[in-house]
Amino acid sequence: MLQAAAMTLNDHLSHTLSDPFYILQYADDTLFFSTAKGQAPRTLLLVLQNFSEVSGMKINLAKSSFVPFNLSTQLVSTLQGLLGCSSTTLPIQYLGLPLTDRRPDKATYQLLIDKLTNRLSGWKAKLLSRAGRVVLASSVLSTIPIFFMSVFKLPAWVIRSIDRIRRDFIWKGAVHPAKGVHLLSWDRVCLPKNLGGFGLINLTLHNLSLLLRWWWRIHDNPTSQWGTITRILYGNSERSTPPLTWKQSGSFFRKDLRRLRPFFQISVSTRVCNGEGTLFWYDNWANMILQHFGNDHSVQHKHITLKEALPILGQLLPSPLNYNESLIASVAQQLQLSQGNDKHLWNWRTDGKYSAASVYRKLISAGKHVFAFKNVWKLRVPPSVHIFLVLLAHGRILTQDQLLKRNIPFHPKCVMCDLQITESRVHLFCECTFAMNVWARLQVSHATLDSLLFSVCSPNNAGRGVIATALWGLWLERNGRTFRSEHRSLDAIIQWIVQQASLFEKFC
């Protein structure tokens, strides 16, 4: 309705308004972009009045404001009287984000950090289990910065501050407490669950994944408003669609995006039809990016399309050709152009469409092939047991050998079998006579730590829930004897394991 009112008046006043204004509207926030010369301000006021009459809603100009750019003080004062609203300067808040013409300052980022800290104040973290804190850190603390990261590249110090808040909350139950031990490195905590982590997002990689959306929006729909504005401002030619050859100058936002260009180029491939929408040097149409090939003559054809390049291929490539250049020539010569527009496809999804999740999965899992942790999280046991099993597989539970590495004093003795030995996870769960009796009673033969963990991660093993519960029960018994001097008999432990395994299977 607002746009219709604007278009009607723009047509009606076309003889007085040479530069139309633009409207950006979302929910109850509306932005108008206009020049300050001629009749443009009066036309804007007429649009608002026309909208008010058509819709029946009154415009509260007292709650509105305008932002002048390169205007004299006298003209700003005149506009204030004409529009009936005050003037302000950038940055301003729009949809919860700072709208600014320069990189956000430290105070702006500090507001984001304070938002996370304030969220913690209402949580009784000390009363939560570690598994509960992991859930809150993943579902709340990790999601607060996402909207901000979809527009701005977060500085390293901001990411470190947010990571410190999440890390201390998980391991210590508070922000910057005096005591607490980080059992697992933060890089591992931020791995997906199937790769041995807790599933928290890596902010640096997720920030990159979200920003690549802006590249894709230009590439996928170059005639959109965003694509048109970007090409006009930064493109070196009308063919630079998307402007993969952006100019060096520009806003901080453009500079941040430009650093992502190499990864974007290898993430997108082109299905060639007529060759008119494919840049010969910069689009991935031959399973490689060609911008590092070519001769001095090719510089003159920097923005040449594939259709234009094929007839003069011999002029573009150097002579003699090396292996890669020969391969390029062979692919190009066999290429048959057809009717229809070229199609750009996202390589990390089968449907060829961009998603931030596909980028993040590609980045976070690159080169990582580890223990089959995915099946650990599928066990029908409480989340606390999942966390324990992951820490056990990584060798990060606080047995005495781990305390020794952290210079924490202890008395070298196994509280389960009274053997004077520095307790380790292998001894506690396999070599200790008490543990060996537990496995014998549960009819688990040849119980080594590797075989126990393998059994837990084997989806076809019907007894893996009992084994997981037994590992958890031995750890609880060890802690009870160490810190509370509570001892249970072997029969009591076996009965507890069987009962808990049955309850876990039924309710988890």
C-alpha positions as CSV (number, residue, x, y, z in Angstrom):
1,M,0.0,0.0,0.0
2,L,2.8,2.4,0.9
3,Q,4.7,1.5,-2.3
4,A,1.5,2.0,-4.3
5,A,1.0,5.4,-2.8
6,A,4.6,6.3,-3.6
7,M,4.4,5.0,-7.2
8,T,1.1,7.0,-7.8
9,L,2.6,10.2,-6.6
10,N,5.9,9.6,-8.4
11,D,4.0,9.3,-11.6
12,H,1.8,12.3,-10.8
13,L,4.8,14.4,-9.9
14,S,7.3,13.1,-12.5
15,H,7.7,16.6,-14.0
16,T,8.9,17.9,-10.6
17,L,10.8,14.9,-9.3
18,S,13.8,13.8,-11.3
19,D,15.2,11.4,-8.7
20,P,12.6,8.9,-7.3
21,F,13.0,7.8,-3.7
22,Y,13.3,4.2,-2.5
23,I,11.4,2.4,0.3
24,L,12.8,-0.3,2.5
25,Q,10.2,-1.8,4.8
26,Y,10.1,-4.7,7.2
27,A,7.4,-5.1,9.9
28,D,6.9,-1.7,11.6
29,D,10.3,-0.3,10.5
30,T,10.3,1.8,7.3
31,L,13.2,3.6,5.6
32,F,13.0,6.2,2.8
33,F,16.0,7.0,0.7
34,S,15.7,10.3,-1.2
35,T,17.6,13.3,-2.4
36,A,17.1,16.6,-0.6
37,K,17.0,18.8,-3.7
38,G,14.0,20.1,-5.6
39,Q,10.5,18.9,-4.6
40,A,11.7,15.5,-3.3
41,P,11.1,16.3,0.4
42,R,7.6,17.7,-0.2
43,T,6.8,14.6,-2.4
44,L,7.9,12.4,0.5
45,L,5.6,14.2,2.8
46,L,2.7,13.9,0.3
47,V,3.4,10.1,0.1
48,L,3.1,9.8,3.9
49,Q,-0.1,11.9,3.9
50,N,-1.6,9.8,1.0
51,F,-0.7,6.6,2.8
52,S,-2.4,7.9,6.0
53,E,-5.6,8.7,4.1
54,V,-5.8,5.4,2.3
55,S,-4.9,3.2,5.3
56,G,-6.5,5.1,8.1
57,M,-3.3,5.0,10.1
58,K,-1.7,8.3,11.3
59,I,2.0,8.9,10.8
60,N,3.6,10.0,14.0
61,L,6.3,12.3,12.7
62,A,7.4,13.1,16.3
63,K,8.7,9.6,16.6
64,S,10.4,9.7,13.2
65,S,13.8,11.2,12.2
66,F,15.9,11.7,9.1
67,V,19.6,11.3,8.5
68,P,21.2,14.0,6.4
69,F,24.3,13.3,4.2
70,N,26.5,16.2,3.1
71,L,23.8,18.8,3.7
72,S,24.3,22.3,5.1
73,T,23.2,23.3,8.5
74,Q,20.6,25.7,7.0
75,L,19.1,23.0,4.8
76,V,18.9,20.5,7.6
77,S,17.0,23.1,9.7
78,T,14.6,23.8,6.8
79,L,13.9,20.1,6.4
80,Q,13.2,19.7,10.1
81,G,10.5,22.3,9.8
82,L,9.1,20.9,6.6
83,L,9.0,17.2,7.6
84,G,8.1,17.9,11.3
85,C,10.7,15.5,12.6
86,S,14.2,15.7,14.1
87,S,17.5,14.9,12.5
88,T,20.0,12.4,13.7
89,T,23.3,10.9,12.6
90,L,24.7,7.5,11.8
91,P,24.9,4.9,13.3
92,I,21.2,4.3,13.9
93,Q,19.4,1.0,14.8
94,Y,17.5,-0.8,12.2
95,L,16.0,-4.2,12.9
96,G,18.3,-4.6,15.9
97,L,21.5,-3.9,13.8
98,P,23.5,-0.7,13.6
99,L,23.0,1.0,10.2
100,T,26.3,2.7,9.6
101,D,28.6,3.9,6.9
102,R,31.7,2.8,8.7
103,R,32.9,-0.3,10.6
104,P,31.1,-0.7,13.9
105,D,33.2,0.5,16.9
106,K,34.1,-1.3,20.0
107,A,31.2,0.0,22.0
108,T,28.8,-1.4,19.4
109,Y,30.3,-4.9,19.7
110,Q,30.4,-4.6,23.5
111,L,26.6,-4.3,23.5
112,L,26.5,-7.7,21.8
113,I,28.8,-9.2,24.4
114,D,26.8,-7.7,27.2
115,K,23.7,-9.2,25.8
116,L,25.2,-12.7,26.4
117,T,26.4,-11.8,29.8
118,N,23.0,-10.4,30.9
119,R,21.4,-13.6,29.7
120,L,23.5,-15.6,32.1
121,S,22.4,-13.6,35.1
122,G,19.0,-15.2,35.3
123,W,20.3,-18.8,35.1
124,K,21.2,-20.8,38.2
125,A,24.2,-22.3,36.5
126,K,25.6,-23.9,39.6
127,L,22.4,-25.9,39.9
128,L,22.6,-27.2,36.3
129,S,24.4,-30.3,35.2
130,R,27.2,-30.0,32.6
131,A,24.9,-31.5,30.0
132,G,22.2,-28.9,30.8
133,R,24.8,-26.1,30.5
134,V,25.9,-27.5,27.1
135,V,22.3,-27.4,25.9
136,L,21.8,-23.7,27.0
137,A,25.2,-22.7,25.5
138,S,24.3,-24.3,22.2
139,S,20.6,-23.2,21.9
140,V,20.9,-19.7,23.5
141,L,24.4,-18.3,23.9
142,S,25.5,-19.5,20.5
143,T,22.4,-18.2,18.6
144,I,22.4,-14.6,20.0
145,P,25.3,-13.4,17.7
146,I,23.9,-15.1,14.5
147,F,21.8,-12.2,13.3
148,F,24.8,-9.9,13.8
149,M,27.1,-12.3,12.0
150,S,24.9,-12.5,9.0
151,V,25.8,-8.8,8.1
152,F,29.1,-8.1,9.9
153,K,32.4,-9.9,10.0
154,L,33.1,-10.1,13.8
155,P,36.6,-9.0,14.9
156,A,38.7,-11.7,16.5
157,W,38.5,-10.1,19.9
158,V,34.7,-10.2,19.8
159,I,34.8,-13.9,19.0
160,R,37.3,-14.6,21.7
161,S,35.1,-12.8,24.2
162,I,32.0,-14.7,23.3
163,D,33.9,-18.0,23.3
164,R,35.2,-17.2,26.8
165,I,31.6,-16.6,28.0
166,R,30.4,-19.9,26.5
167,R,33.5,-21.9,27.6
168,D,33.4,-20.7,31.2
169,F,29.7,-21.3,31.4
170,I,30.0,-24.9,30.3
171,W,33.0,-25.9,32.4
172,K,32.8,-23.6,35.4
173,G,29.1,-22.6,35.6
174,A,29.8,-18.9,35.6
175,V,31.5,-16.1,33.7
176,H,35.2,-15.7,34.6
177,P,35.1,-17.8,37.9
178,A,38.1,-18.4,40.0
179,K,37.9,-22.2,39.9
180,G,37.2,-24.8,37.3
181,V,38.9,-27.1,34.7
182,H,38.4,-27.1,31.0
183,L,38.3,-30.8,30.2
184,L,38.2,-30.5,26.4
185,S,39.9,-28.1,24.1
186,W,37.5,-25.5,22.7
187,D,38.2,-26.5,19.1
188,R,37.0,-30.0,20.0
189,V,33.9,-28.7,21.9
190,C,32.9,-26.8,18.7
191,L,33.1,-29.9,16.5
192,P,29.8,-31.5,15.4
193,K,28.7,-34.4,17.6
194,N,29.5,-37.0,15.0
195,L,33.1,-35.8,15.0
196,G,33.6,-36.0,18.7
197,G,32.4,-32.5,19.8
198,F,29.5,-31.1,21.8
199,G,27.9,-29.5,18.7
200,L,28.5,-25.9,19.6
201,I,29.0,-23.7,16.6
202,N,32.4,-22.4,15.6
203,L,31.7,-18.6,15.4
204,T,34.5,-17.9,12.9
205,L,33.4,-20.5,10.4
206,H,29.8,-19.8,10.9
207,N,30.4,-16.1,10.3
208,L,32.1,-16.9,7.0
209,S,29.2,-19.3,6.1
210,L,26.6,-16.6,6.7
211,L,28.4,-13.8,4.8
212,L,28.8,-16.0,1.7
213,R,25.0,-15.6,1.3
214,W,25.6,-12.1,0.0
215,W,27.8,-13.5,-2.8
216,W,25.3,-16.1,-3.7
217,R,22.4,-13.6,-3.8
218,I,24.3,-11.6,-6.4
219,H,25.3,-14.8,-8.4
220,D,21.9,-16.5,-8.2
221,N,19.8,-13.4,-9.1
222,P,22.0,-10.7,-10.7
223,T,18.9,-8.6,-11.6
224,S,17.7,-8.3,-8.0
225,Q,18.0,-4.9,-6.2
226,W,21.0,-6.1,-4.3
227,G,22.7,-7.4,-7.4
228,T,22.0,-4.2,-9.4
229,I,23.2,-1.9,-6.7
230,T,26.4,-3.9,-6.2
231,R,27.2,-4.0,-9.9
232,I,26.6,-0.3,-10.3
233,L,28.8,0.6,-7.3
234,Y,31.6,-1.9,-7.7
235,G,31.5,-3.6,-11.0
236,N,34.1,-2.9,-13.6
237,S,31.8,-3.6,-16.5
238,E,28.2,-4.4,-17.3
239,R,29.3,-8.0,-17.8
240,S,30.7,-8.4,-14.4
241,T,27.6,-10.2,-13.1
242,P,28.3,-11.0,-10.3
243,P,31.2,-8.5,-9.9
244,L,33.9,-11.1,-9.2
245,T,36.4,-8.4,-10.3
246,W,35.3,-5.8,-7.8
247,K,37.3,-2.6,-7.5
248,Q,39.7,-2.2,-4.6
249,S,38.0,0.8,-3.1
250,G,34.6,0.6,-1.3
251,S,32.9,0.2,2.0
252,F,34.2,-2.0,4.9
253,F,31.4,-4.4,4.1
254,R,32.5,-4.8,0.5
255,K,36.1,-5.3,1.6
256,D,35.1,-8.1,4.0
257,L,33.1,-9.8,1.3
258,R,35.9,-9.5,-1.2
259,R,38.2,-11.6,1.1
260,L,35.7,-14.4,0.8
261,R,35.8,-14.5,-3.1
262,P,38.3,-17.4,-3.4
263,F,36.2,-19.7,-1.3
264,F,33.0,-18.7,-3.1
265,Q,34.6,-19.4,-6.5
266,I,35.4,-23.0,-5.6
267,S,32.0,-23.4,-4.0
268,V,30.1,-22.6,-7.2
269,S,30.2,-24.4,-10.5
270,T,28.5,-23.4,-13.7
271,R,26.2,-25.5,-16.0
272,V,26.9,-23.9,-19.3
273,C,24.1,-23.4,-21.9
274,N,24.5,-20.3,-24.0
275,G,27.7,-19.1,-22.3
276,E,26.5,-15.6,-22.0
277,G,26.2,-15.6,-18.2
278,T,29.5,-17.3,-17.5
279,L,32.8,-15.3,-17.1
280,F,35.6,-17.2,-18.8
281,W,38.3,-16.4,-16.3
282,Y,36.3,-16.2,-13.0
283,D,33.5,-18.7,-13.1
284,N,34.0,-22.4,-12.4
285,W,32.9,-23.9,-15.7
286,A,35.9,-26.2,-16.3
287,N,36.2,-27.7,-12.8
288,M,38.8,-25.1,-12.1
289,I,39.2,-21.3,-11.8
290,L,41.2,-20.0,-14.8
291,Q,42.1,-16.5,-13.6
292,H,45.8,-17.6,-12.9
293,F,46.2,-18.8,-16.5
294,G,46.4,-16.9,-19.7
295,N,48.9,-14.5,-21.3
296,D,49.3,-10.7,-21.5
297,H,46.7,-10.5,-24.2
298,S,44.1,-12.0,-21.9
299,V,44.3,-9.0,-19.6
300,Q,42.5,-7.0,-22.3
301,H,39.7,-9.5,-22.0
302,K,39.4,-9.6,-18.3
303,H,35.6,-9.7,-18.3
304,I,35.0,-11.8,-21.3
305,T,32.2,-14.3,-21.3
306,L,32.6,-17.9,-22.2
307,K,30.6,-17.4,-25.4
308,E,32.9,-14.6,-26.5
309,A,36.1,-16.5,-25.5
310,L,35.6,-19.7,-27.4
311,P,36.3,-18.2,-30.9
312,I,39.5,-16.5,-29.8
313,L,40.7,-19.2,-27.4
314,G,44.1,-19.4,-29.0
315,Q,44.7,-15.7,-28.3
316,L,43.8,-16.0,-24.6
317,L,46.0,-19.0,-23.6
318,P,49.8,-18.8,-23.8
319,S,52.0,-20.8,-26.1
320,P,53.2,-23.5,-25.7
321,L,50.5,-24.9,-23.4
322,N,51.3,-26.8,-20.2
323,Y,49.2,-29.7,-18.9
324,N,46.5,-27.6,-17.2
325,E,46.3,-25.2,-20.1
326,S,46.0,-28.1,-22.6
327,L,43.2,-29.5,-20.4
328,I,41.4,-26.2,-20.5
329,A,41.7,-26.0,-24.3
330,S,40.4,-29.5,-24.7
331,V,37.4,-28.9,-22.4
332,A,36.6,-25.6,-24.2
333,Q,36.9,-27.1,-27.7
334,Q,34.5,-30.0,-26.8
335,L,32.0,-27.6,-25.2
336,Q,28.8,-27.3,-27.2
337,L,26.8,-24.1,-26.5
338,S,23.0,-24.5,-26.5
339,Q,19.9,-22.4,-25.9
340,G,18.9,-21.2,-22.4
341,N,20.6,-19.3,-19.7
342,D,23.7,-20.6,-17.8
343,K,23.0,-22.0,-14.4
344,H,25.2,-21.5,-11.3
345,L,25.1,-24.4,-8.8
346,W,26.2,-24.6,-5.2
347,N,28.7,-27.5,-4.9
348,W,27.9,-28.4,-1.3
349,R,24.3,-29.3,-1.8
350,T,22.6,-31.8,-4.1
351,D,19.9,-29.4,-5.2
352,G,22.5,-26.7,-6.1
353,K,21.1,-24.1,-3.8
354,Y,23.2,-22.2,-1.2
355,S,22.7,-22.8,2.5
356,A,24.8,-21.6,5.4
357,A,24.6,-25.1,6.9
358,S,26.2,-26.7,3.9
359,V,29.1,-24.3,4.0
360,Y,29.6,-24.8,7.7
361,R,29.6,-28.6,7.4
362,K,32.2,-28.4,4.7
363,L,34.5,-26.2,6.6
364,I,34.1,-27.8,10.0
365,S,34.6,-31.4,8.8
366,A,37.5,-30.7,6.4
367,G,40.1,-33.4,6.9
368,K,38.5,-34.8,10.1
369,H,37.9,-38.6,10.3
370,V,37.6,-39.8,13.8
371,F,36.0,-42.3,16.2
372,A,32.3,-43.0,15.4
373,F,30.9,-40.6,18.0
374,K,27.6,-40.2,16.2
375,N,26.3,-43.4,17.7
376,V,27.3,-42.3,21.2
377,W,24.8,-39.5,21.0
378,K,22.1,-41.9,19.8
379,L,22.3,-44.1,22.9
380,R,19.2,-44.1,25.0
381,V,20.8,-42.7,28.1
382,P,20.6,-39.2,29.8
383,P,22.6,-36.3,28.2
384,S,25.0,-36.4,31.2
385,V,26.0,-39.9,30.2
386,H,26.6,-38.8,26.6
387,I,28.9,-36.1,27.8
388,F,30.8,-38.5,30.0
389,L,31.3,-41.1,27.2
390,V,32.6,-38.4,24.9
391,L,35.1,-37.2,27.5
392,L,36.1,-40.8,28.3
393,A,36.7,-41.5,24.6
394,H,38.9,-38.4,24.4
395,G,40.7,-39.4,27.6
396,R,39.6,-36.3,29.4
397,I,37.9,-37.5,32.5
398,L,39.7,-36.4,35.7
399,T,41.4,-39.6,36.7
400,Q,44.7,-39.3,38.7
401,D,46.9,-39.3,35.7
402,Q,45.0,-36.3,34.3
403,L,45.3,-34.5,37.7
404,L,49.0,-35.1,37.5
405,K,49.2,-33.3,34.1
406,R,47.4,-30.3,35.6
407,N,49.6,-30.2,38.7
408,I,46.6,-30.9,41.0
409,P,47.7,-32.7,44.2
410,F,46.3,-36.2,44.9
411,H,47.0,-39.4,46.8
412,P,48.2,-42.1,44.4
413,K,45.7,-44.9,45.1
414,C,42.9,-46.7,43.4
415,V,39.9,-46.3,45.7
416,M,38.1,-49.2,44.0
417,C,40.8,-51.9,44.6
418,D,43.1,-50.2,47.1
419,L,46.1,-50.7,44.9
420,Q,48.8,-48.1,45.4
421,I,48.9,-46.8,41.8
422,T,48.3,-43.7,39.8
423,E,44.8,-44.2,38.6
424,S,44.2,-44.0,34.9
425,R,41.1,-44.5,32.8
426,V,42.4,-47.9,31.6
427,H,43.0,-49.1,35.1
428,L,39.7,-47.7,36.5
429,F,37.5,-49.3,33.9
430,C,39.4,-52.4,32.8
431,E,42.4,-53.4,34.9
432,C,41.0,-52.8,38.4
433,T,39.8,-56.0,40.0
434,F,36.5,-54.4,41.0
435,A,35.8,-53.4,37.4
436,M,36.9,-56.8,36.2
437,N,34.3,-58.4,38.5
438,V,31.6,-56.0,37.3
439,W,32.3,-57.0,33.6
440,A,32.4,-60.7,34.6
441,R,29.0,-60.4,36.3
442,L,27.6,-58.6,33.3
443,Q,29.0,-61.4,31.0
444,V,31.2,-59.0,29.1
445,S,34.3,-60.9,28.1
446,H,37.8,-59.5,27.2
447,A,36.9,-56.1,28.4
448,T,39.5,-53.6,27.2
449,L,38.7,-49.9,27.0
450,D,38.8,-49.9,23.2
451,S,36.5,-52.9,23.0
452,L,34.1,-51.3,25.5
453,L,33.9,-48.1,23.6
454,F,33.6,-49.9,20.3
455,S,30.6,-51.9,21.8
456,V,29.0,-48.7,22.9
457,C,29.3,-47.2,19.4
458,S,28.1,-50.3,17.6
459,P,24.4,-49.8,16.7
460,N,23.8,-53.5,16.2
461,N,25.0,-54.4,19.7
462,A,21.9,-55.0,21.8
463,G,23.9,-54.7,25.1
464,R,25.5,-51.4,24.4
465,G,23.1,-49.5,26.7
466,V,24.1,-51.8,29.6
467,I,27.8,-51.3,28.9
468,A,27.4,-47.5,28.8
469,T,25.4,-47.6,32.0
470,A,28.1,-49.7,33.6
471,L,30.9,-47.3,32.6
472,W,28.8,-44.5,34.1
473,G,28.1,-46.5,37.2
474,L,31.8,-47.2,37.8
475,W,32.6,-43.5,37.5
476,L,29.9,-42.5,39.9
477,E,31.1,-45.2,42.4
478,R,34.7,-44.0,42.1
479,N,33.6,-40.4,42.8
480,G,31.4,-41.5,45.7
481,R,34.3,-43.3,47.4
482,T,36.8,-40.5,46.6
483,F,34.7,-37.5,47.8
484,R,32.0,-38.8,50.1
485,S,33.6,-42.1,51.5
486,E,30.5,-43.9,50.2
487,H,31.1,-47.6,49.4
488,R,28.6,-50.0,47.7
489,S,29.1,-53.7,47.3
490,L,29.5,-55.4,44.0
491,D,26.0,-56.8,44.2
492,A,24.5,-53.3,44.8
493,I,26.5,-51.9,41.8
494,I,25.2,-54.7,39.5
495,Q,21.7,-54.2,40.6
496,W,21.9,-50.5,40.1
497,I,23.4,-50.9,36.6
498,V,20.6,-53.3,35.5
499,Q,17.8,-51.1,36.9
500,Q,19.2,-47.9,35.5
501,A,19.8,-49.4,32.0
502,S,16.2,-50.6,32.0
503,L,15.0,-47.1,33.0
504,F,17.2,-45.4,30.4
505,E,15.9,-47.7,27.7
506,K,12.3,-47.0,28.7
507,F,12.4,-43.2,29.2
508,C,15.3,-41.8,27.3
